[in-house]
Amino acid sequence: MDVSFSGILSNIEKQAPHLISSKQYVPEDLCYSLQETIFAMLVEITERAMSHCGSQEVLIVGGVGCNLRLQEMMNIMSEERGAKLYATDERFCIDNGAMIAQAGIEMFQSGTTTPWDLVTCTQR
């Protein structure tokens, strides 16, 4: 259930200048459509994961977790499944070193490791 949005982002970056200059769309329409499409994908994948795991709970974290529209869409899906959504406030949603470290601890404890020669880091 891994996702990559590089293709959809590359496509919109390529198409947007023409669509905007031809007055077919305004930037806000394209951004909204992109957001709705990606969030719908995330909700569908989350629902599939819940089904596979037998989970009745969803926790939204990370930078995108601050987005109220994503929280709304996840809440609708959760309610339809009789599940509970937990969406933390902005203090706990922004990606940070502690969050990354916790993910590393969880991976290490589950036996998932990466050899040093395959590790890369891109700071942004």
DAGI-V111578 format. One line per field, one symbol per residue. phi: phi as a letter, one per 40 degrees, with the letter a starting at -180 (. if undefined). psi: psi as a letter, one per 30 degrees, with the letter a starting at -180 (. if undefined). Layout:
BEGIN
phi: ???
psi: ???
END
This chain:
BEGIN
phi: .cbbbccccccccccddcccccgcabdcccccccdccccccccccccccccccgcbbbbcbgdccccccccccccccccccgbbbbbccddbccdadcccccccccccccgcbbcdcbcbbbcb
psi: gklkgeeeeeeeeeeeeeeefggelleeeeeeeeeeeeeeeeeeeeeeeeeefgkgkkkkllefffjeeeeeeeeeeeeffglkkjjllfegfkkleeeeeeeeeeeefggjlkkeffklkjk.
END
